Amino acid sequence: MAQQKMLQFVSTAKEMPEKRPPSLRAQDFHEIYRDYAADKAAEQAGRCSQCGVPYCQTHCPLHNNIPDWLRLTAEGRLEEAYELSQATNTFPEICGRICPQDRLCEGNCVIEQSGHGTVTIGSVEKYLTDLAWENGWVKAIKPRAERTESVGIIGAGPGGLAAADVLRRAGVQVTVYDRYDRAGGLLTYGIPGFKLEKPVVMQRIEQLEAGGVQFVLNCRVGEDLSFDAIRGQHDAVLIATGVYKARDMAAPGVGAQGIVPALDFLTASNRKSFGDDVPAFDDGALNAAGKRVVVIGGGDTAMDCVRTAIRQGALSVKCLYRRDRANMPGSQREVANAEEEGVEFVWLSAPKGFTGGDVVDGVMVQKMRLGAPDASGRQVPEVIEGADYVEPADLVLMALGFEPEAIPTLWGVPELAVTRWGTIKADFRTHATNLPGVYAAGDIVRGASLVVWAIRDGREAADAMLAYLAQPAVVAAE
């Protein structure tokens, strides 16, 4: 009986949840996809081919048991489907919304490769978890027994929160330290509401707080509290700060007013959504309203910037990227959504400098072509001589990526080992650093990456820390 509900990919076409019309969704910061109805979720889950080697699961960083919870969804066993989805994923409702499924699970779906259109895995995952919250299936964190061991986690982003969840369920006493006034990291202040509405993040943080996780916010390690003090208060420490330092660009005019790091712009917008007082938004410095906006970069942060600028009422929004559409690192689904909303992509274009003196009024653009592949296999952009032009701009958003801060210097721990890129050096299996009892996970180890990888790293680090805490006290105290 169960099998009859599956393998429907030949007779049933792929169907994403309905998107709100671009003219409406560009006016607000609400999520753009409507929810599946129960019958539509079951129908789309039933398209799964239940293949013997599930490439969707293999290519998911968390190795979620996707075929099984799709089958349970098709059979109407929705609470069981949710339980299975959350068994390997701390935040399935977040991954269902923001993971680039077209590059991970859905992009490697067997029926997608055969030309039938992928199973809409992310949308079903989102549907299941939203339903679980509505119906009270999301269980409170209640350890079977409390433990005396204590862990300090520095960074309340997805990696730190995932580790806190695992550790707290095991009964460990957990304190999370973060520089911001709200937990969540980039989930709260980096990703716009049209991709991830903030109540979705806040309900998970509230669940952690209700389960006994302590949060120490507005705390800058190295300034308000020393790293040594945190180590002294806990039996083990996890560093999960992420990478926030904007990558610099050396070009004429780069320091002009109106040239803004992408994260500053996105954080200001997200703070307004919380109702915060944001003077730099109100005075126009971090507000795209009525401006000609140029975004430089081709990743997911650039996509967040262009779509945010549209919603703020920009006069025009253009995105410069030095390669072509096929070689863009950002999600193709996000590019399509941005184009629908009125963003213009200027491919094979790179900034050479900026005009306007103290206040930017244009971007000097040099046109590119793709040359021979480099060692990584990607074609290298080459400048087309004599094809430069100036693109008028009132606001330039720099989305060139992120680099790690100099943590050993900032925190006064020069003995903490880092790589030549400045990321923390940690064992790729246990996430242990060279300091006893100190672990590191997420972007601060692997460099700027996806939320789903941070969740995986945080869960793995928590498991390793539990093993460390279980060692004899003499060893743990070294």
C-alpha beads as a LAMMPS data file, in Angstrom:
LAMMPS data file: protein, C-alpha beads

478 atoms
477 bonds

1 atom types
1 bond types

-500.0 500.0 xlo xhi
-500.0 500.0 ylo yhi
-500.0 500.0 zlo zhi

Masses

1 110.0

Atoms # bond

1 1 1 0.000 0.000 0.000
2 1 1 2.801 2.382 0.912
3 1 1 4.578 1.856 -2.390
4 1 1 1.482 2.814 -4.393
5 1 1 1.686 6.317 -2.983
6 1 1 5.260 6.722 -4.212
7 1 1 6.942 6.695 -7.643
8 1 1 4.391 9.181 -8.986
9 1 1 6.971 11.310 -10.796
10 1 1 5.880 10.124 -14.252
11 1 1 2.198 10.965 -13.834
12 1 1 2.550 13.951 -11.436
13 1 1 4.500 17.051 -12.435
14 1 1 6.802 18.974 -10.121
15 1 1 4.920 21.837 -8.478
16 1 1 6.481 24.370 -6.147
17 1 1 4.327 26.203 -3.583
18 1 1 2.632 29.212 -5.126
19 1 1 4.697 32.402 -5.110
20 1 1 3.095 35.708 -4.320
21 1 1 3.092 37.994 -7.394
22 1 1 6.271 40.102 -7.731
23 1 1 4.314 43.345 -7.660
24 1 1 2.913 42.429 -4.231
25 1 1 5.865 40.713 -2.595
26 1 1 8.263 43.526 -3.536
27 1 1 6.243 45.811 -1.249
28 1 1 6.992 43.934 1.985
29 1 1 9.426 41.623 3.743
30 1 1 7.116 38.633 4.162
31 1 1 8.149 35.258 2.768
32 1 1 7.334 34.926 -0.914
33 1 1 6.200 31.276 -1.017
34 1 1 2.787 30.276 0.240
35 1 1 2.437 27.078 2.265
36 1 1 1.526 23.736 0.766
37 1 1 -1.914 22.384 1.592
38 1 1 -1.827 18.880 3.108
39 1 1 -2.967 17.145 -0.088
40 1 1 -0.440 19.050 -2.206
41 1 1 2.414 18.197 0.176
42 1 1 1.426 14.517 0.031
43 1 1 1.154 14.642 -3.761
44 1 1 4.582 16.213 -4.225
45 1 1 6.227 13.931 -1.642
46 1 1 4.736 10.978 -3.536
47 1 1 6.821 11.872 -6.576
48 1 1 9.916 10.494 -4.791
49 1 1 11.360 7.453 -6.580
50 1 1 12.598 5.888 -3.301
51 1 1 15.880 5.081 -5.032
52 1 1 18.239 2.565 -3.469
53 1 1 21.111 5.069 -3.353
54 1 1 19.466 8.383 -2.355
55 1 1 21.720 11.093 -3.754
56 1 1 19.524 13.714 -2.060
57 1 1 20.574 12.325 1.317
58 1 1 24.209 11.907 0.272
59 1 1 24.473 15.529 -0.852
60 1 1 22.754 16.943 2.243
61 1 1 25.446 18.066 4.722
62 1 1 23.269 16.723 7.547
63 1 1 22.508 13.488 5.655
64 1 1 18.833 13.916 6.410
65 1 1 16.779 10.763 5.851
66 1 1 14.860 12.438 3.049
67 1 1 13.298 9.460 1.197
68 1 1 11.774 8.043 4.382
69 1 1 10.169 11.272 5.567
70 1 1 8.870 11.929 2.058
71 1 1 7.237 8.492 2.108
72 1 1 5.685 9.155 5.517
73 1 1 4.376 12.512 4.241
74 1 1 2.813 10.844 1.198
75 1 1 1.143 8.342 3.522
76 1 1 -0.270 11.108 5.712
77 1 1 1.879 10.095 8.706
78 1 1 2.937 13.682 9.249
79 1 1 4.005 13.661 12.890
80 1 1 6.244 10.657 12.217
81 1 1 7.623 12.439 9.163
82 1 1 8.479 15.477 11.279
83 1 1 10.125 13.346 13.976
84 1 1 12.322 11.728 11.348
85 1 1 13.242 15.058 9.723
86 1 1 14.288 16.647 13.021
87 1 1 16.248 13.593 14.183
88 1 1 19.228 14.750 12.095
89 1 1 18.461 18.473 11.801
90 1 1 18.206 20.904 14.699
91 1 1 16.364 23.537 12.618
92 1 1 14.490 21.871 9.722
93 1 1 12.059 24.782 9.327
94 1 1 15.043 27.088 8.749
95 1 1 16.848 24.775 6.322
96 1 1 13.601 24.228 4.422
97 1 1 13.465 27.974 3.832
98 1 1 17.045 29.048 3.196
99 1 1 19.095 26.054 2.059
100 1 1 20.106 26.264 -1.616
101 1 1 18.308 23.022 -2.372
102 1 1 19.010 23.493 -6.072
103 1 1 22.713 22.978 -5.267
104 1 1 22.258 20.256 -2.630
105 1 1 19.439 17.732 -2.200
106 1 1 17.122 18.779 -5.033
107 1 1 19.962 19.417 -7.458
108 1 1 21.074 15.801 -7.011
109 1 1 17.622 14.206 -7.069
110 1 1 17.603 11.152 -9.365
111 1 1 14.342 12.064 -11.077
112 1 1 15.710 15.572 -11.699
113 1 1 18.637 13.970 -13.517
114 1 1 16.201 11.879 -15.575
115 1 1 14.311 14.965 -16.745
116 1 1 11.134 14.675 -14.664
117 1 1 11.747 17.643 -12.368
118 1 1 13.067 17.336 -8.834
119 1 1 11.035 16.463 -5.766
120 1 1 10.389 19.735 -3.900
121 1 1 12.243 18.559 -0.798
122 1 1 12.782 21.951 0.844
123 1 1 9.141 22.988 0.549
124 1 1 7.931 19.714 2.065
125 1 1 10.464 20.072 4.898
126 1 1 9.202 23.596 5.632
127 1 1 5.581 22.407 5.511
128 1 1 6.246 19.543 7.937
129 1 1 8.014 21.653 10.545
130 1 1 5.575 24.558 10.400
131 1 1 2.799 22.009 10.896
132 1 1 4.706 20.527 13.830
133 1 1 4.887 23.913 15.564
134 1 1 1.187 24.545 14.942
135 1 1 0.151 21.135 16.318
136 1 1 2.496 21.029 19.304
137 1 1 4.652 18.213 17.947
138 1 1 7.862 20.137 18.667
139 1 1 8.975 18.735 21.997
140 1 1 10.375 20.867 24.786
141 1 1 13.997 20.314 25.783
142 1 1 13.820 18.101 28.899
143 1 1 17.045 16.284 29.797
144 1 1 16.526 12.941 31.501
145 1 1 19.059 13.983 34.125
146 1 1 20.962 17.163 34.852
147 1 1 24.751 17.052 34.701
148 1 1 27.197 19.212 36.605
149 1 1 29.481 19.838 33.609
150 1 1 29.267 23.260 32.028
151 1 1 29.976 24.393 28.445
152 1 1 30.403 27.957 27.211
153 1 1 29.538 28.669 23.584
154 1 1 30.810 31.868 21.980
155 1 1 28.474 32.817 19.153
156 1 1 24.691 32.443 18.982
157 1 1 24.480 31.719 15.261
158 1 1 23.301 28.431 13.738
159 1 1 26.453 26.496 14.701
160 1 1 26.424 27.636 18.310
161 1 1 22.677 27.139 18.698
162 1 1 22.809 23.642 17.182
163 1 1 25.554 22.679 19.633
164 1 1 23.611 24.204 22.535
165 1 1 20.572 22.112 21.638
166 1 1 22.517 18.830 21.580
167 1 1 24.410 19.589 24.782
168 1 1 21.368 20.751 26.699
169 1 1 19.328 17.681 25.743
170 1 1 22.166 15.639 27.245
171 1 1 21.786 17.553 30.530
172 1 1 24.914 19.697 30.238
173 1 1 24.727 23.257 31.617
174 1 1 25.071 25.597 28.622
175 1 1 25.798 29.322 28.445
176 1 1 25.868 31.096 25.073
177 1 1 27.737 34.394 24.711
178 1 1 27.026 36.728 21.785
179 1 1 27.985 40.254 20.744
180 1 1 24.476 41.178 19.566
181 1 1 21.386 42.046 21.562
182 1 1 19.453 39.103 20.098
183 1 1 20.562 35.541 19.528
184 1 1 20.520 33.995 16.069
185 1 1 23.534 35.568 14.378
186 1 1 23.037 35.815 10.634
187 1 1 19.670 34.053 10.965
188 1 1 18.457 37.105 12.884
189 1 1 20.379 40.018 11.406
190 1 1 21.823 38.844 8.090
191 1 1 19.089 36.973 6.221
192 1 1 16.100 39.110 5.155
193 1 1 12.564 38.361 6.266
194 1 1 11.363 37.491 2.755
195 1 1 13.563 34.383 2.998
196 1 1 13.294 33.752 6.732
197 1 1 10.691 35.552 8.797
198 1 1 12.081 36.403 12.204
199 1 1 9.409 34.725 14.383
200 1 1 10.631 31.422 12.902
201 1 1 14.069 32.070 14.422
202 1 1 12.785 33.531 17.681
203 1 1 10.620 30.500 18.467
204 1 1 13.694 28.245 18.381
205 1 1 15.649 30.603 20.622
206 1 1 12.713 30.701 23.040
207 1 1 12.676 26.889 23.012
208 1 1 16.364 26.819 23.956
209 1 1 15.829 29.387 26.729
210 1 1 12.852 27.453 28.100
211 1 1 15.023 24.332 28.021
212 1 1 17.632 25.900 30.272
213 1 1 20.165 27.434 27.891
214 1 1 21.520 30.682 29.347
215 1 1 22.186 33.585 26.960
216 1 1 24.642 36.383 27.747
217 1 1 23.994 39.007 25.074
218 1 1 25.673 42.329 24.217
219 1 1 28.898 40.608 25.242
220 1 1 32.034 41.217 23.208
221 1 1 34.671 38.675 24.115
222 1 1 38.004 40.403 24.635
223 1 1 36.298 43.634 25.702
224 1 1 33.391 42.956 28.061
225 1 1 34.615 39.521 29.106
226 1 1 37.948 37.840 28.513
227 1 1 38.316 34.498 26.794
228 1 1 40.322 33.233 29.768
229 1 1 37.435 34.147 32.080
230 1 1 35.017 32.131 29.943
231 1 1 37.405 29.156 29.947
232 1 1 37.686 29.443 33.715
233 1 1 33.907 29.300 34.177
234 1 1 33.306 26.215 32.023
235 1 1 34.584 22.684 31.591
236 1 1 34.727 23.128 27.815
237 1 1 34.287 25.998 25.342
238 1 1 33.027 26.094 21.763
239 1 1 34.018 28.961 19.462
240 1 1 31.252 29.477 16.895
241 1 1 31.552 33.153 16.062
242 1 1 31.154 32.911 12.301
243 1 1 32.986 35.319 9.979
244 1 1 31.746 38.899 9.872
245 1 1 34.648 40.978 8.589
246 1 1 33.797 42.320 5.118
247 1 1 36.358 41.500 2.454
248 1 1 38.173 44.655 1.402
249 1 1 38.595 45.955 -2.117
250 1 1 41.470 48.187 -3.202
251 1 1 40.243 50.664 -5.829
252 1 1 40.134 54.436 -6.400
253 1 1 37.347 56.108 -4.413
254 1 1 36.613 53.066 -2.260
255 1 1 36.235 55.090 0.964
256 1 1 33.540 57.437 -0.338
257 1 1 30.275 58.008 1.473
258 1 1 27.579 55.765 0.029
259 1 1 29.815 52.708 -0.378
260 1 1 28.539 50.332 2.286
261 1 1 29.397 46.772 3.416
262 1 1 26.530 44.408 2.608
263 1 1 26.087 43.156 6.159
264 1 1 25.741 46.691 7.568
265 1 1 22.927 47.294 5.090
266 1 1 21.156 43.999 5.811
267 1 1 21.507 44.350 9.581
268 1 1 19.965 47.833 9.524
269 1 1 17.018 46.528 7.495
270 1 1 16.462 43.569 9.816
271 1 1 16.668 45.784 12.887
272 1 1 13.909 47.973 11.430
273 1 1 11.775 44.854 11.046
274 1 1 12.095 44.340 14.817
275 1 1 11.042 47.949 15.412
276 1 1 14.498 49.023 16.615
277 1 1 15.733 52.597 16.445
278 1 1 18.240 52.651 13.556
279 1 1 19.539 56.207 12.988
280 1 1 21.687 55.205 9.998
281 1 1 18.579 53.858 8.284
282 1 1 16.415 56.836 9.154
283 1 1 18.953 59.386 7.878
284 1 1 19.269 57.482 4.592
285 1 1 22.831 56.167 4.924
286 1 1 21.664 52.529 5.068
287 1 1 18.378 52.995 3.220
288 1 1 17.934 52.394 -0.511
289 1 1 14.699 54.395 -0.868
290 1 1 14.757 56.567 -4.011
291 1 1 18.359 55.661 -4.848
292 1 1 20.182 54.106 -7.771
293 1 1 21.641 51.018 -6.125
294 1 1 24.542 48.954 -7.411
295 1 1 25.404 45.691 -5.655
296 1 1 28.838 44.195 -6.275
297 1 1 29.080 40.425 -5.885
298 1 1 27.390 37.229 -7.012
299 1 1 26.753 35.173 -3.889
300 1 1 23.728 34.717 -1.670
301 1 1 24.524 37.886 0.307
302 1 1 24.409 39.894 -2.924
303 1 1 21.000 38.353 -3.701
304 1 1 19.761 39.370 -0.249
305 1 1 20.972 42.928 -0.865
306 1 1 19.378 43.423 -4.273
307 1 1 16.015 42.076 -3.145
308 1 1 16.103 44.138 0.066
309 1 1 16.876 47.301 -1.921
310 1 1 13.860 46.654 -4.159
311 1 1 11.605 46.409 -1.111
312 1 1 12.986 49.617 0.346
313 1 1 11.869 51.498 -2.756
314 1 1 15.097 51.901 -4.712
315 1 1 14.878 53.830 -7.976
316 1 1 16.864 51.084 -9.709
317 1 1 18.861 48.042 -8.611
318 1 1 21.719 46.537 -10.592
319 1 1 24.002 43.664 -9.658
320 1 1 27.518 43.519 -11.088
321 1 1 29.152 40.112 -11.328
322 1 1 32.457 39.382 -13.019
323 1 1 31.442 35.993 -14.422
324 1 1 28.331 34.920 -16.316
325 1 1 25.031 33.562 -15.016
326 1 1 26.105 29.911 -15.304
327 1 1 29.143 30.540 -13.089
328 1 1 27.392 32.548 -10.403
329 1 1 27.848 31.134 -6.872
330 1 1 24.452 32.339 -5.621
331 1 1 21.280 30.260 -5.897
332 1 1 19.780 30.279 -9.396
333 1 1 16.357 30.239 -7.759
334 1 1 17.247 33.466 -5.944
335 1 1 18.496 35.045 -9.170
336 1 1 15.167 34.226 -10.851
337 1 1 13.204 35.663 -7.918
338 1 1 15.287 38.846 -8.023
339 1 1 14.755 39.284 -11.765
340 1 1 11.005 38.868 -11.312
341 1 1 11.092 41.649 -8.731
342 1 1 12.899 44.092 -11.028
343 1 1 16.612 43.573 -10.395
344 1 1 18.910 43.938 -13.408
345 1 1 21.966 41.673 -13.536
346 1 1 24.998 42.997 -15.373
347 1 1 27.050 39.911 -16.143
348 1 1 30.776 39.858 -16.942
349 1 1 31.275 43.202 -15.204
350 1 1 33.615 44.218 -12.390
351 1 1 34.257 47.479 -10.516
352 1 1 37.460 49.326 -11.330
353 1 1 36.845 52.262 -9.018
354 1 1 34.265 54.808 -7.942
355 1 1 33.478 58.358 -9.033
356 1 1 32.119 61.328 -7.115
357 1 1 34.895 62.178 -4.672
358 1 1 33.698 62.241 -1.045
359 1 1 30.184 61.041 -1.978
360 1 1 29.878 58.238 -4.510
361 1 1 27.926 58.989 -7.688
362 1 1 29.056 56.154 -9.943
363 1 1 30.896 52.867 -10.368
364 1 1 33.692 52.608 -12.937
365 1 1 32.872 49.291 -14.599
366 1 1 35.228 47.190 -16.660
367 1 1 33.752 44.549 -18.941
368 1 1 35.090 41.015 -18.727
369 1 1 35.229 37.814 -20.749
370 1 1 35.860 34.301 -19.499
371 1 1 39.282 32.913 -20.355
372 1 1 40.946 29.568 -19.720
373 1 1 40.084 27.584 -16.578
374 1 1 42.313 27.931 -13.521
375 1 1 43.441 25.145 -11.171
376 1 1 39.935 24.922 -9.689
377 1 1 38.387 24.369 -13.137
378 1 1 36.575 27.707 -13.233
379 1 1 37.162 30.011 -16.185
380 1 1 39.167 33.077 -15.188
381 1 1 37.611 36.499 -15.944
382 1 1 39.776 38.658 -18.210
383 1 1 39.408 42.402 -18.769
384 1 1 38.201 43.570 -22.197
385 1 1 40.382 46.584 -22.889
386 1 1 38.620 49.786 -23.931
387 1 1 35.157 48.663 -22.817
388 1 1 35.033 50.586 -19.502
389 1 1 32.040 52.746 -18.611
390 1 1 30.548 54.492 -15.575
391 1 1 27.368 53.128 -13.960
392 1 1 25.533 55.893 -12.025
393 1 1 25.005 55.005 -8.363
394 1 1 23.840 56.696 -5.167
395 1 1 24.361 53.601 -2.987
396 1 1 26.942 50.863 -3.607
397 1 1 26.659 47.661 -1.582
398 1 1 29.836 45.592 -1.328
399 1 1 28.968 41.893 -1.172
400 1 1 32.420 40.472 -1.842
401 1 1 32.398 37.900 0.943
402 1 1 33.613 37.697 4.524
403 1 1 36.880 37.043 6.285
404 1 1 37.606 35.926 9.861
405 1 1 38.537 38.440 12.494
406 1 1 41.952 38.064 14.139
407 1 1 40.564 36.165 17.118
408 1 1 43.902 35.268 18.815
409 1 1 44.796 38.978 18.885
410 1 1 41.330 40.309 19.759
411 1 1 40.854 37.784 22.562
412 1 1 44.411 37.823 23.895
413 1 1 45.062 34.135 23.169
414 1 1 48.067 34.111 20.816
415 1 1 48.510 30.386 21.468
416 1 1 45.223 29.572 19.677
417 1 1 46.270 28.076 16.343
418 1 1 44.864 29.523 13.132
419 1 1 45.315 28.718 9.459
420 1 1 47.030 30.948 6.922
421 1 1 43.561 32.298 6.064
422 1 1 42.950 33.337 9.683
423 1 1 40.333 30.674 10.368
424 1 1 40.691 28.641 13.554
425 1 1 42.563 25.387 13.078
426 1 1 40.415 22.521 14.339
427 1 1 40.275 18.760 13.832
428 1 1 37.889 18.059 10.971
429 1 1 36.201 15.193 12.869
430 1 1 36.113 16.310 16.502
431 1 1 36.390 20.097 15.934
432 1 1 38.966 20.241 18.764
433 1 1 41.460 23.111 18.622
434 1 1 45.032 22.939 19.919
435 1 1 43.841 24.225 23.327
436 1 1 42.562 21.538 25.736
437 1 1 38.789 21.642 26.101
438 1 1 38.389 24.305 23.407
439 1 1 36.496 23.451 20.220
440 1 1 35.541 25.460 17.142
441 1 1 32.795 24.972 14.569
442 1 1 31.079 26.622 11.630
443 1 1 32.330 29.453 9.439
444 1 1 35.136 30.418 11.824
445 1 1 36.722 27.085 10.886
446 1 1 35.602 26.454 7.303
447 1 1 35.282 30.064 6.119
448 1 1 32.066 31.697 4.916
449 1 1 29.701 28.864 4.060
450 1 1 26.096 27.679 4.318
451 1 1 23.881 27.635 7.409
452 1 1 23.346 23.882 6.982
453 1 1 27.110 23.248 7.249
454 1 1 27.246 25.310 10.445
455 1 1 24.409 23.222 11.894
456 1 1 26.262 20.032 11.033
457 1 1 29.509 21.327 12.528
458 1 1 27.753 22.436 15.707
459 1 1 26.091 19.051 16.188
460 1 1 29.347 17.199 15.570
461 1 1 31.283 19.455 17.931
462 1 1 28.662 18.916 20.642
463 1 1 29.002 15.141 20.320
464 1 1 32.795 15.442 20.605
465 1 1 32.465 17.703 23.640
466 1 1 30.164 15.185 25.327
467 1 1 32.835 12.534 24.818
468 1 1 35.459 14.903 26.224
469 1 1 33.337 15.689 29.289
470 1 1 32.844 11.964 29.911
471 1 1 36.587 11.441 30.334
472 1 1 38.020 11.096 33.867
473 1 1 38.147 14.406 35.728
474 1 1 41.950 14.362 35.804
475 1 1 42.096 14.362 32.012
476 1 1 39.350 16.968 31.599
477 1 1 41.116 19.341 33.972
478 1 1 44.387 19.397 32.034

Bonds

1 1 1 2
2 1 2 3
3 1 3 4
4 1 4 5
5 1 5 6
6 1 6 7
7 1 7 8
8 1 8 9
9 1 9 10
10 1 10 11
11 1 11 12
12 1 12 13
13 1 13 14
14 1 14 15
15 1 15 16
16 1 16 17
17 1 17 18
18 1 18 19
19 1 19 20
20 1 20 21
21 1 21 22
22 1 22 23
23 1 23 24
24 1 24 25
25 1 25 26
26 1 26 27
27 1 27 28
28 1 28 29
29 1 29 30
30 1 30 31
31 1 31 32
32 1 32 33
33 1 33 34
34 1 34 35
35 1 35 36
36 1 36 37
37 1 37 38
38 1 38 39
39 1 39 40
40 1 40 41
41 1 41 42
42 1 42 43
43 1 43 44
44 1 44 45
45 1 45 46
46 1 46 47
47 1 47 48
48 1 48 49
49 1 49 50
50 1 50 51
51 1 51 52
52 1 52 53
53 1 53 54
54 1 54 55
55 1 55 56
56 1 56 57
57 1 57 58
58 1 58 59
59 1 59 60
60 1 60 61
61 1 61 62
62 1 62 63
63 1 63 64
64 1 64 65
65 1 65 66
66 1 66 67
67 1 67 68
68 1 68 69
69 1 69 70
70 1 70 71
71 1 71 72
72 1 72 73
73 1 73 74
74 1 74 75
75 1 75 76
76 1 76 77
77 1 77 78
78 1 78 79
79 1 79 80
80 1 80 81
81 1 81 82
82 1 82 83
83 1 83 84
84 1 84 85
85 1 85 86
86 1 86 87
87 1 87 88
88 1 88 89
89 1 89 90
90 1 90 91
91 1 91 92
92 1 92 93
93 1 93 94
94 1 94 95
95 1 95 96
96 1 96 97
97 1 97 98
98 1 98 99
99 1 99 100
100 1 100 101
101 1 101 102
102 1 102 103
103 1 103 104
104 1 104 105
105 1 105 106
106 1 106 107
107 1 107 108
108 1 108 109
109 1 109 110
110 1 110 111
111 1 111 112
112 1 112 113
113 1 113 114
114 1 114 115
115 1 115 116
116 1 116 117
117 1 117 118
118 1 118 119
119 1 119 120
120 1 120 121
121 1 121 122
122 1 122 123
123 1 123 124
124 1 124 125
125 1 125 126
126 1 126 127
127 1 127 128
128 1 128 129
129 1 129 130
130 1 130 131
131 1 131 132
132 1 132 133
133 1 133 134
134 1 134 135
135 1 135 136
136 1 136 137
137 1 137 138
138 1 138 139
139 1 139 140
140 1 140 141
141 1 141 142
142 1 142 143
143 1 143 144
144 1 144 145
145 1 145 146
146 1 146 147
147 1 147 148
148 1 148 149
149 1 149 150
150 1 150 151
151 1 151 152
152 1 152 153
153 1 153 154
154 1 154 155
155 1 155 156
156 1 156 157
157 1 157 158
158 1 158 159
159 1 159 160
160 1 160 161
161 1 161 162
162 1 162 163
163 1 163 164
164 1 164 165
165 1 165 166
166 1 166 167
167 1 167 168
168 1 168 169
169 1 169 170
170 1 170 171
171 1 171 172
172 1 172 173
173 1 173 174
174 1 174 175
175 1 175 176
176 1 176 177
177 1 177 178
178 1 178 179
179 1 179 180
180 1 180 181
181 1 181 182
182 1 182 183
183 1 183 184
184 1 184 185
185 1 185 186
186 1 186 187
187 1 187 188
188 1 188 189
189 1 189 190
190 1 190 191
191 1 191 192
192 1 192 193
193 1 193 194
194 1 194 195
195 1 195 196
196 1 196 197
197 1 197 198
198 1 198 199
199 1 199 200
200 1 200 201
201 1 201 202
202 1 202 203
203 1 203 204
204 1 204 205
205 1 205 206
206 1 206 207
207 1 207 208
208 1 208 209
209 1 209 210
210 1 210 211
211 1 211 212
212 1 212 213
213 1 213 214
214 1 214 215
215 1 215 216
216 1 216 217
217 1 217 218
218 1 218 219
219 1 219 220
220 1 220 221
221 1 221 222
222 1 222 223
223 1 223 224
224 1 224 225
225 1 225 226
226 1 226 227
227 1 227 228
228 1 228 229
229 1 229 230
230 1 230 231
231 1 231 232
232 1 232 233
233 1 233 234
234 1 234 235
235 1 235 236
236 1 236 237
237 1 237 238
238 1 238 239
239 1 239 240
240 1 240 241
241 1 241 242
242 1 242 243
243 1 243 244
244 1 244 245
245 1 245 246
246 1 246 247
247 1 247 248
248 1 248 249
249 1 249 250
250 1 250 251
251 1 251 252
252 1 252 253
253 1 253 254
254 1 254 255
255 1 255 256
256 1 256 257
257 1 257 258
258 1 258 259
259 1 259 260
260 1 260 261
261 1 261 262
262 1 262 263
263 1 263 264
264 1 264 265
265 1 265 266
266 1 266 267
267 1 267 268
268 1 268 269
269 1 269 270
270 1 270 271
271 1 271 272
272 1 272 273
273 1 273 274
274 1 274 275
275 1 275 276
276 1 276 277
277 1 277 278
278 1 278 279
279 1 279 280
280 1 280 281
281 1 281 282
282 1 282 283
283 1 283 284
284 1 284 285
285 1 285 286
286 1 286 287
287 1 287 288
288 1 288 289
289 1 289 290
290 1 290 291
291 1 291 292
292 1 292 293
293 1 293 294
294 1 294 295
295 1 295 296
296 1 296 297
297 1 297 298
298 1 298 299
299 1 299 300
300 1 300 301
301 1 301 302
302 1 302 303
303 1 303 304
304 1 304 305
305 1 305 306
306 1 306 307
307 1 307 308
308 1 308 309
309 1 309 310
310 1 310 311
311 1 311 312
312 1 312 313
313 1 313 314
314 1 314 315
315 1 315 316
316 1 316 317
317 1 317 318
318 1 318 319
319 1 319 320
320 1 320 321
321 1 321 322
322 1 322 323
323 1 323 324
324 1 324 325
325 1 325 326
326 1 326 327
327 1 327 328
328 1 328 329
329 1 329 330
330 1 330 331
331 1 331 332
332 1 332 333
333 1 333 334
334 1 334 335
335 1 335 336
336 1 336 337
337 1 337 338
338 1 338 339
339 1 339 340
340 1 340 341
341 1 341 342
342 1 342 343
343 1 343 344
344 1 344 345
345 1 345 346
346 1 346 347
347 1 347 348
348 1 348 349
349 1 349 350
350 1 350 351
351 1 351 352
352 1 352 353
353 1 353 354
354 1 354 355
355 1 355 356
356 1 356 357
357 1 357 358
358 1 358 359
359 1 359 360
360 1 360 361
361 1 361 362
362 1 362 363
363 1 363 364
364 1 364 365
365 1 365 366
366 1 366 367
367 1 367 368
368 1 368 369
369 1 369 370
370 1 370 371
371 1 371 372
372 1 372 373
373 1 373 374
374 1 374 375
375 1 375 376
376 1 376 377
377 1 377 378
378 1 378 379
379 1 379 380
380 1 380 381
381 1 381 382
382 1 382 383
383 1 383 384
384 1 384 385
385 1 385 386
386 1 386 387
387 1 387 388
388 1 388 389
389 1 389 390
390 1 390 391
391 1 391 392
392 1 392 393
393 1 393 394
394 1 394 395
395 1 395 396
396 1 396 397
397 1 397 398
398 1 398 399
399 1 399 400
400 1 400 401
401 1 401 402
402 1 402 403
403 1 403 404
404 1 404 405
405 1 405 406
406 1 406 407
407 1 407 408
408 1 408 409
409 1 409 410
410 1 410 411
411 1 411 412
412 1 412 413
413 1 413 414
414 1 414 415
415 1 415 416
416 1 416 417
417 1 417 418
418 1 418 419
419 1 419 420
420 1 420 421
421 1 421 422
422 1 422 423
423 1 423 424
424 1 424 425
425 1 425 426
426 1 426 427
427 1 427 428
428 1 428 429
429 1 429 430
430 1 430 431
431 1 431 432
432 1 432 433
433 1 433 434
434 1 434 435
435 1 435 436
436 1 436 437
437 1 437 438
438 1 438 439
439 1 439 440
440 1 440 441
441 1 441 442
442 1 442 443
443 1 443 444
444 1 444 445
445 1 445 446
446 1 446 447
447 1 447 448
448 1 448 449
449 1 449 450
450 1 450 451
451 1 451 452
452 1 452 453
453 1 453 454
454 1 454 455
455 1 455 456
456 1 456 457
457 1 457 458
458 1 458 459
459 1 459 460
460 1 460 461
461 1 461 462
462 1 462 463
463 1 463 464
464 1 464 465
465 1 465 466
466 1 466 467
467 1 467 468
468 1 468 469
469 1 469 470
470 1 470 471
471 1 471 472
472 1 472 473
473 1 473 474
474 1 474 475
475 1 475 476
476 1 476 477
477 1 477 478
